[in-house]
Amino acid sequence: MSNKTLIIAEAGVNHNGKLSIAKDLIDIAASCGADYIKFQTFKADDLLTKNAKKASYQKKTTSNQETQYQLLKRLELSEEMHIDLISHCKKRKINFLSTGFDIDSIKMLMKFGQDFIKVPSGEINNLPYLKFIGSLKKPVILSSGMSHMQEIEDALEILEKAGCNKNKIIVLHCNTEYPTPKRDVNLKAMLSIKEKFGVKVGYSDHTSGIEIPIAAVALGATVIEKHFTIDRTFEGPDHKASLEPHELLEMIKSIRNIENALGDGVKKPSSSENKNIAIVRKSIVASKNIKKGEFFTNENLTTKRPGTGISPMMWDKLIGKKSKKNFKKDQQIKL
């Protein structure tokens, strides 16, 4: 991972179980300039019990006649669909990524040569799952929605003990509510995670709009993950908390602008402003006619543009010296 912010366009399950929509999402993410497009890999039978209740946001955005199990069963991506989507990503020159929600799904994704493993917030306390991931010794991005600091610490310890180098782990601050109220973002927690655990950090965003991910980059996020969709009015659990294509494009452009603006942290005149120094700074000039042999005083000197003469920072050293020549009013002083 380079020094630039890694931007993950989260398609998630916004394909509604249709390969054609998933490919359209890949096209959108690629054209917007995302580094990765991310889907979700799971088998409903391994993910949840048949009587598991829906989350409140799922109840608002999906049919009451459909259970959470039935919903997720419909949103599964088969192995063949994964292969097709990976091929399409290669054509569009965007990296494929998927979150595996169980060990078998992780194994399949590793078979496809995925660059790193994305751990979703809901699995941060899944010890056998985390142990398996750690044993793979691959880079890990760990989402931390709904968790306390101690739970993050426990997850990091499990991953490390299993074989994953902490330098290969990035922890994403996250709030698992769709959409997340701005008052609940607590973006400073991202910095607390970085300070406490000495890991790289990022931010997985579920708010409406684009300003919070942009702020996260300004604070030092190395990864941004954001849901997007073709159309927010589509039926499905995550569409309403997702960006539409023009918003995704704007977010990515803004993040790249912020990256450029952050710079290297060294305070010095930039190449673009160097030419203005002499124009907008001032020099010491005569405030009235000064005769040769006259002493320089606070009354016969002043400072005016341009800054091509003696710097005003030399004022105290100049006061009390004897003028070696005549100066007219507004003439720059020369020693």
Long-range contacts (C-beta under 8 A, 24 or more apart in sequence): 1-139, 1-170, 1-222, 1-223, 4-256, 4-259, 5-202, 5-217, 5-221, 5-222, 5-223, 5-224, 5-255, 5-259, 6-35, 6-36, 6-202, 6-222, 6-223, 6-224, 7-33, 7-34, 7-35, 7-36, 7-223, 7-224, 7-226, 7-252, 7-255, 8-34, 8-35, 8-36, 8-37, 8-38, 8-97, 8-118, 8-223, 8-224, 8-225, 8-226, 9-34, 9-36, 9-37, 9-38, 9-226, 9-228, 9-248, 10-38, 10-204, 10-225, 10-226, 10-227, 10-228, 10-242, 11-37, 11-38, 11-39, 11-227, 11-228, 12-38, 12-39, 12-40, 12-227, 12-238, 12-242, 13-39, 13-40, 13-72, 13-75, 13-236, 13-237, 13-238, 14-227, 14-228, 14-229, 14-230, 14-234, 14-236, 14-238, 14-239, 14-242, 15-39, 15-75, 15-77, 16-75, 16-234, 16-235, 16-236, 17-74, 17-75, 17-76, 19-81, 19-84, 19-85, 21-230, 22-77, 22-81, 22-85, 23-84, 23-85, 23-88, 24-230, 25-228, 25-229, 25-230, 26-85, 26-88, 26-89, 26-92, 26-94, 27-92, 28-228, 28-230, 28-245, 28-248, 29-94, 29-228, 29-248, 30-89, 30-92, 30-93, 30-94, 31-249, 32-245, 32-248, 32-249, 32-252, 33-249, 33-252, 33-253, 33-256, 34-94, 34-248, 34-252, 35-94, 35-95, 36-94, 36-95, 36-96, 36-97, 37-89, 37-94, 37-95, 37-96, 37-97, 38-97, 38-98, 38-99, 38-118, 38-225, 39-77, 39-82, 39-85, 39-96, 39-97, 39-98, 39-99, 40-75, 40-77, 40-98, 40-99, 40-101, 40-120, 41-77, 41-82, 41-98, 41-99, 41-100, 41-101, 41-105, 41-108, 41-109, 42-72, 42-76, 42-100, 42-101, 42-102, 42-105, 43-76, 43-102, 43-104, 43-105, 44-69, 44-72, 44-73, 44-76, 45-73, 46-101, 46-102, 46-104, 46-105, 47-72, 47-101, 47-102, 48-72, 55-178, 55-237, 57-177, 57-178, 57-237, 57-240, 57-241, 58-237, 60-240, 61-235, 61-236, 61-237, 61-238, 61-239, 61-240, 62-235, 62-236, 62-237, 63-235, 71-237, 75-236, 79-108, 82-108, 82-109, 82-112, 83-112, 86-112, 102-129, 103-128, 103-129, 103-132, 106-132, 106-133, 106-136, 110-136, 110-138, 115-139, 116-140, 116-141, 117-141, 118-143, 119-143, 119-155, 121-145, 121-146, 121-147, 121-174, 121-176, 121-204, 122-146, 122-176, 124-151, 124-152, 124-155, 125-151, 125-154, 125-155, 127-158, 130-155, 130-158, 130-159, 130-162, 131-158, 131-161, 131-162, 132-162, 133-159, 133-162, 133-164, 134-158, 134-159, 134-160, 134-161, 134-162, 134-163, 134-164, 135-162, 135-163, 135-164, 136-163, 136-164, 137-163, 137-164, 137-165, 137-168, 138-164, 138-168, 139-168, 139-169, 139-170, 140-164, 140-168, 140-169, 140-170, 141-169, 141-170, 141-172, 141-202, 141-223, 142-169, 142-170, 142-171, 142-172, 143-172, 143-174, 143-204, 143-225, 144-171, 144-172, 144-173, 144-174, 144-193, 145-174, 145-175, 145-176, 145-204, 146-176, 149-192, 149-193, 149-196, 152-193, 152-197, 153-196, 153-197, 156-197, 156-199, 166-197, 166-198, 166-199, 169-199, 169-200, 170-199, 170-200, 170-201, 170-202, 170-222, 170-223, 171-197, 171-199, 171-200, 171-201, 171-202, 172-201, 172-202, 172-203, 172-204, 172-223, 172-225, 173-201, 173-202, 173-203, 173-204, 173-216, 174-203, 174-204, 174-205, 174-206, 175-206, 175-207, 176-206, 177-206, 178-206, 178-237, 178-238, 178-240, 178-241, 179-206, 179-207, 179-208, 179-240, 179-241, 180-205, 180-206, 180-207, 180-241, 181-207, 182-207, 182-212, 185-212, 187-212, 187-215, 187-216, 187-219, 188-219, 190-216, 190-219, 190-220, 190-221, 191-219, 191-220, 194-220, 206-241, 208-241, 209-247, 210-243, 210-247, 210-250, 210-251, 210-254, 213-251, 213-255, 214-251, 214-254, 214-255, 214-258, 217-255, 217-258, 217-259, 218-258, 218-262, 224-255, 226-251, 277-307, 278-306, 278-307, 278-308, 279-305, 279-306, 279-307, 280-305, 280-307, 281-305, 281-306, 281-307, 281-311, 282-306, 282-307, 282-312, 283-307, 283-308, 283-309, 283-310, 283-311, 283-312, 283-332, 283-333, 284-309, 284-310, 284-311, 284-312, 284-314, 284-315, 284-318, 284-332, 284-333, 285-309, 285-330, 285-331, 285-332, 285-333, 286-327, 286-328, 286-329, 286-330, 286-331, 286-333, 287-329, 288-329, 289-326, 289-327, 289-328, 289-329, 290-323, 290-326, 290-327, 291-323, 291-326, 292-323, 292-324, 292-325, 292-326, 293-322, 293-323, 294-322, 294-323, 295-320, 295-321, 295-322, 295-323, 296-320, 296-321, 296-322, 296-323, 296-333, 301-333, 304-330, 308-332, 309-333, 309-334, 310-334, 310-335
